[in-house]
Structure formats: structure tokens, C-alpha cells
Amino acid sequence: MTSSTDNDELKVNAKVVAKDDLPGVPAGTPGRVTLKNGFRWTRYRVEFDNGVGIGSLDRAQLVPRKEYEAQQQAAG
């Protein structure tokens, strides 16, 4: 897994959406960041609304919920 080079780190309790399909979590599933961990590679634990919790997620695998909703509206 490659580390994200973005400096837009997520905060604990941030509302997010899965960008891609993850084990047990289809792309587009909303969730909430419950843990932020790491120094060189920041990774996240997210509890998704479908009841699945996944740890060690890279920032590139998550989209802030507001950003995702704006993308969906723009796509029509």
C-alpha cells in the first residue's frame, strides 16, 4: 500500500465515504473516522454505516462526505 502525499489529513470523527470497494464495504459507503494513527504514514480506522469497521486505511481510500456529495451532485 502506498502512502498518501496529501496534507489534507482527516480528524477523528470526520464523516467520510469509501472511495473504492473495500473488504465488506462497497464504494460510496459512508462512515466515520474513529482513530488516526501514524507518523510517516497516517492511517485511519473507520466504522462504516453498514456495520463494518476497517483499520489501516490510507487517506487516498477515503473521501470527506461533503466532498463526495458535491461530486455526486456535479455528476448529475
C-alpha positions in Angstrom: 0.0 0.0 0.0 1.4 3.4 -0.9 1.3 6.2 1.5 -0.7 9.4 0.7 1.3 12.5 -0.1 -1.7 14.8 0.6 -1.5 17.1 3.6 -5.3 17.1 4.0 -5.4 14.8 7.0 -8.7 13.7 8.4 -9.7 14.3 12.0 -11.2 11.8 14.4 -15.0 11.8 14.0 -14.7 13.1 10.4 -17.5 11.9 8.2 -16.1 10.1 5.2 -17.1 7.8 2.3 -15.2 4.8 0.9 -13.6 5.9 -2.4 -13.2 2.3 -3.7 -14.6 -1.1 -2.8 -13.0 -2.4 0.4 -13.5 -5.8 2.1 -17.1 -5.8 3.1 -17.6 -2.2 2.2 -18.8 -1.1 -1.3 -17.5 2.2 -2.8 -19.7 5.1 -1.7 -20.5 3.7 1.8 -20.5 6.4 4.4 -18.7 6.1 7.7 -16.9 7.9 10.5 -13.2 8.1 11.4 -12.7 6.6 14.8 -8.9 6.5 15.0 -6.0 8.4 13.4 -2.6 6.8 13.8 1.0 7.1 12.5 3.9 9.4 11.9 5.4 8.8 8.5 2.2 7.2 7.1 -1.0 8.4 8.6 -3.7 5.7 8.6 -7.3 5.6 9.8 -9.8 3.3 11.3 -13.3 3.9 10.0 -16.6 2.5 11.2 -18.8 2.3 8.2 -22.6 2.7 8.3 -23.1 -0.9 7.1 -21.6 -2.2 10.4 -18.1 -3.0 9.1 -15.0 -1.4 10.8 -11.7 -1.3 8.9 -8.3 -0.2 10.2 -5.1 0.8 8.4 -6.9 2.8 5.7 -4.8 5.3 3.7 -6.2 8.8 3.1 -6.4 8.0 -0.6 -9.1 5.4 0.1 -11.4 7.9 1.8 -13.3 11.0 0.7 -14.8 13.6 3.0 -18.5 13.1 2.9 -19.3 16.7 1.8 -16.7 16.4 -1.0 -18.3 13.1 -2.1 -21.8 14.6 -2.1 -20.6 17.6 -4.1 -19.0 15.3 -6.7 -22.2 13.3 -6.9 -24.3 16.4 -7.5 -21.9 17.7 -10.1 -22.0 14.4 -11.9 -25.8 14.7 -12.1 
